[in-house]
């Protein structure tokens, strides 16, 4: 009783319920404080984790920058090497050009002399020469003329890589017709069925593609020379980006096991006595087609004719009338 009177006297009187409530509040605040401490610990751990991740990311960024700097240095070295090779190639091309000039001018003079004096012997001393002597002179003339044609083809081949390249929209069908008419004029006695698909438009260099057609159609014309019913065909096969142009004939053809030699310079699959030529035309064709971003290939069989296909890269378009 005295304790209760003292509490009332000092104003510190609390009932048992108040004490229970206060204790519960203290416990609640202690629990909240514990949760807050745990949350703070978690946040600190997350910050430490992010700091570690950031450190790793920074190290990775430093590594990537070092790799970029390394690649940039390697690229600079490669560019310098490429520039050096380009200069070397330019020098080689200049030397080749000088050689071609020499071939074109210096070697033609003695060849003309050989051919001219051989002709003079045939004309002035025909009666003094027997058949064998005349045959020898004819062979000398044939060889001199063949060498002249070979030099012409070599010059044409060397010029292909250096020639200016100008893309334009071309009616290739019309160009084929022009070439076949020239071939017919050169051999008016021959009867050749020419089948030309109309309306084939392409993007290409007119001068270079004319050389391609001269060679491919000229070969078709030549290798059908022994056919009673010669046929030469030009057209396009495939659709969309897979289209390929072709020149087909029903002539002598060739064995496909030798097909790998077709586009090499001086490669021939027939005897010169049977079909004249220098073996440079198809090498020229391949070089021109490559400059257009395309490719060229052939299918054939002995005495079953030949078909030469070629593409002209992404610029090719075909329109059929």
C-alpha positions in Angstrom: 0.0 0.0 0.0 2.8 2.3 0.9 4.4 1.7 -2.6 1.2 2.5 -4.4 0.8 5.7 -2.3 4.4 6.8 -3.2 3.6 6.3 -7.0 0.5 8.4 -6.7 2.4 11.0 -4.7 5.2 11.4 -7.3 2.9 11.2 -10.3 4.5 8.0 -11.6 1.5 5.8 -11.2 1.2 3.2 -13.9 -1.2 0.4 -14.0 -0.1 -3.1 -14.9 -1.7 -2.7 -18.3 0.4 0.3 -19.0 3.5 -1.6 -18.1 2.5 -4.4 -20.4 1.8 -2.0 -23.2 5.1 -0.2 -22.7 7.0 -3.5 -22.7 5.2 -4.5 -25.9 6.1 -1.2 -27.6 9.7 -1.6 -26.5 9.8 -5.1 -27.9 8.1 -3.8 -31.1 10.7 -1.0 -31.5 13.5 -3.5 -30.8 12.1 -5.8 -33.5 11.8 -2.9 -36.0 15.3 -1.8 -35.1 16.6 -5.3 -35.7 14.8 -5.5 -39.1 16.3 -2.0 -40.0 19.7 -3.2 -39.0 19.3 -6.3 -41.1 18.1 -4.2 -44.1 21.1 -1.9 -43.6 23.4 -4.9 -43.6 21.7 -6.2 -46.8 22.0 -2.8 -48.5 25.7 -2.7 -47.5 26.2 -6.2 -48.9 24.4 -5.2 -52.1 26.6 -2.1 -52.4 29.7 -4.1 -51.9 28.4 -6.6 -54.5 27.7 -3.8 -57.0 31.1 -2.3 -56.3 32.7 -5.6 -57.0 30.7 -6.0 -60.2 31.6 -2.5 -61.2 35.3 -3.2 -60.6 35.0 -6.3 -62.8 33.2 -4.3 -65.5 35.9 -1.6 -65.3 38.6 -4.2 -65.7 36.7 -5.7 -68.7 36.3 -2.3 -70.2 40.0 -1.7 -69.8 40.7 -5.0 -71.4 38.4 -4.2 -74.3 40.0 -0.9 -74.8 43.5 -2.5 -74.8 42.2 -5.1 -77.3 40.8 -2.3 -79.5 44.1 -0.4 -79.3 45.9 -3.6 -80.2 43.6 -4.3 -83.2 43.9 -0.6 -84.3 47.7 -1.0 -84.2 47.5 -4.3 -86.2 45.1 -2.7 -88.7 47.5 0.2 -89.1 50.3 -2.2 -89.8 48.1 -4.2 -92.2 47.2 -1.0 -94.0 50.8 0.0 -94.4 51.6 -3.5 -95.7 48.7 -3.3 -98.1 49.8 0.2 -99.3 53.3 -1.3 -99.8 51.9 -4.3 -101.8 49.7 -1.9 -103.8 52.7 0.2 -104.7 54.6 -3.0 -105.6 51.7 -4.1 -107.7 51.5 -0.8 -109.5 55.2 -1.1 -110.2 54.7 -4.6 -111.6 51.8 -3.3 -113.7 54.0 -0.5 -115.1 56.7 -3.1 -115.9 54.0 -5.2 -117.6 52.8 -2.2 -119.5 56.3 -1.5 -120.7 56.7 -5.1 -121.7 53.4 -5.1 -123.6 54.5 -1.9 -125.4 57.7 -3.7 -126.3 55.7 -6.7 -127.6 53.4 -4.5 -129.5 56.0 -2.4 -131.3 59.5 -4.0 -131.1 58.5 -7.6 -131.8 56.0 -6.8 -134.5 58.7 -5.4 -136.9 60.7 -8.7 -137.2 57.4 -10.6 -137.4 56.2 -8.5 -140.3 59.6 -8.9 -142.0 59.4 -12.7 -141.6 55.9 -12.8 -143.0 56.6 -10.2 -145.7 59.8 -11.8 -147.1 58.2 -15.3 -146.9 55.4 -13.9 -149.1 57.9 -12.3 -151.4 59.7 -15.7 -151.8 56.4 -17.4 -152.6 55.5 -14.8 -155.2 58.9 -14.2 -156.9 60.4 -17.6 -156.7 57.4 -19.9 -156.9 58.6 -21.6 -160.0 62.0 -22.2 -158.5 60.7 -23.8 -155.4 59.3 -27.3 -155.2 56.2 -28.2 -153.3 58.1 -28.9 -150.2 59.9 -25.6 -150.3 56.6 -23.8 -150.8 55.0 -25.7 -147.9 57.9 -24.6 -145.6 57.3 -21.0 -146.5 53.6 -21.3 -145.9 54.4 -22.8 -142.5 56.7 -19.9 -141.7 54.0 -17.4 -142.7 51.4 -19.2 -140.7 53.6 -19.3 -137.6 54.5 -15.6 -137.9 50.8 -14.7 -138.3 49.9 -16.9 -135.4 52.5 -15.2 -133.2 51.0 -11.9 -134.2 47.6 -13.0 -133.2 49.0 -14.3 -129.9 50.6 -11.0 -129.1 47.3 -9.2 -129.9 45.5 -11.5 -127.5 48.2 -11.1 -124.8 47.9 -7.3 -125.1 44.1 -7.5 -124.9 44.4 -9.7 -121.8 46.8 -7.3 -120.1 44.6 -4.3 -120.9 41.5 -5.9 -119.3 42.8 -5.4 -115.8 43.8 -1.8 -116.5 40.9 -0.7 -118.6 38.5 1.9 -117.2 35.3 0.3 -115.8 32.0 2.1 -116.4 28.7 0.4 -115.4 25.7 1.2 -117.5 22.4 -0.5 -118.4 22.9 -2.6 -121.5 20.6 -4.6 -123.8 22.8 -7.7 -123.9 20.5 -9.3 -126.4 21.1 -6.5 -128.9 24.8 -6.8 -128.3 24.7 -10.5 -129.0 22.8 -9.9 -132.2 25.5 -7.4 -133.3 28.3 -9.9 -132.7 26.5 -12.7 -134.6 25.9 -10.4 -137.6 29.7 -9.6 -137.6 30.5 -13.3 -137.5 28.1 -14.0 -140.4 29.6 -11.2 -142.5 33.1 -12.7 -141.9 31.9 -16.2 -143.1 29.0 -15.5 -145.5 29.0 -19.1 -146.8 28.2 -20.6 -143.5 24.6 -21.3 -142.4 24.3 -21.1 -138.6 21.0 -21.0 -136.7 21.2 -18.3 -134.1 18.7 -18.3 -131.3 18.8 -15.1 -129.2 16.6 -14.5 -126.2 15.2 -11.0 -126.4 15.0 -8.3 -123.7 18.0 -9.3 -121.5 19.1 -6.2 -119.7 22.2 -6.1 -117.5 24.4 -3.6 -115.7 27.9 -3.8 -117.0 30.8 -2.3 -119.0 29.8 -2.2 -122.6 33.3 -2.5 -124.0 34.4 -5.3 -121.7 31.2 -7.3 -122.2 31.6 -6.9 -126.0 35.0 -8.7 -125.6 33.3 -11.5 -123.6 30.7 -12.0 -126.3 33.2 -11.8 -129.1 35.1 -14.7 -127.4 32.2 -16.9 -126.3 30.2 -16.5 -129.5 33.3 -16.6 -131.6 34.2 -19.9 -130.0 30.7 -21.3 -130.5 30.9 -20.2 -134.2 34.3 -21.8 -134.6 33.6 -25.1 -132.9 30.4 -25.7 -134.9 32.4 -25.3 -138.1 32.1 -29.0 -138.9 28.4 -29.3 -138.1 26.0 -29.6 -141.0 23.3 -27.9 -139.0 25.2 -25.5 -136.7 23.2 -23.9 -133.9 24.3 -21.1 -131.5 22.0 -20.0 -128.6 22.1 -17.2 -126.2 19.8 -16.7 -123.2 19.3 -16.7 -119.4 18.5 -19.4 -116.9 17.3 -19.3 -113.3 15.4 -16.5 -111.6 16.0 -13.7 -109.1 19.5 -13.5 -107.8 20.5 -16.9 -109.2 20.2 -16.0 -112.9 23.0 -16.9 -115.2 23.5 -16.0 -118.8 24.7 -18.6 -121.3 26.1 -19.2 -124.8 25.4 -22.7 -126.1 26.4 -24.5 -129.2 26.1 -28.0 -130.8 29.7 -28.2 -131.9 32.8 -30.3 -131.0 32.5 -29.9 -127.2 35.2 -31.2 -124.9 35.9 -33.8 -122.2 34.8 -32.3 -118.8 37.8 -33.9 -117.1 39.9 -31.2 -118.7 37.5 -28.5 -117.8 39.8 -27.1 -115.1 42.2 -26.0 -117.8 39.7 -24.0 -119.7 40.2 -20.6 -118.3 44.0 -20.7 -118.0 46.1 -18.7 -120.4 47.5 -20.7 -123.4 45.3 -23.7 -122.5 43.8 -25.5 -125.5 41.7 -28.7 -125.6 41.8 -29.0 -129.4 44.5 -29.2 -132.0 45.4 -25.9 -133.7 45.1 -27.8 -137.1 41.5 -28.6 -136.3 40.4 -25.3 -134.6 42.8 -22.4 -134.7 43.3 -20.2 -131.7 45.8 -18.9 -129.1 44.3 -20.2 -125.9 43.9 -16.8 -124.3 40.3 -15.9 -125.1 38.7 -17.7 -122.2 41.3 -16.4 -119.7 40.2 -12.9 -120.9 36.6 -13.8 -120.4 37.2 -15.0 -116.9 39.1 -11.8 -116.0 36.3 -9.6 -117.3 33.6 -11.5 -115.6 35.5 -11.3 -112.3 35.7 -7.5 -112.7 31.9 -7.5 -112.8 31.8 -9.5 -109.6 30.6 -12.7 -111.3 31.9 -16.1 -112.3 32.0 -18.2 -115.4 31.9 -22.0 -115.9 31.1 -24.5 -118.6 29.3 -27.8 -119.3 30.2 -29.9 -122.3 30.7 -33.4 -123.8 32.8 -34.7 -126.6 30.9 -34.0 -129.9 27.9 -33.0 -127.8 28.5 -29.2 -127.9 29.3 -26.8 -125.0 27.5 -24.3 -122.8 29.3 -21.5 -121.1 27.5 -19.8 -118.2 28.4 -16.5 -116.6 27.0 -14.2 -114.0 27.5 -10.5 -113.5 27.1 -10.0 -109.8 24.2 -8.3 -108.0 23.7 -5.7 -110.7 22.3 -8.2 -113.1 18.6 -7.9 -114.1 16.7 -9.8 -116.8 13.5 -8.6 -118.5 11.7 -10.9 -121.0 9.7 -9.5 -123.9 
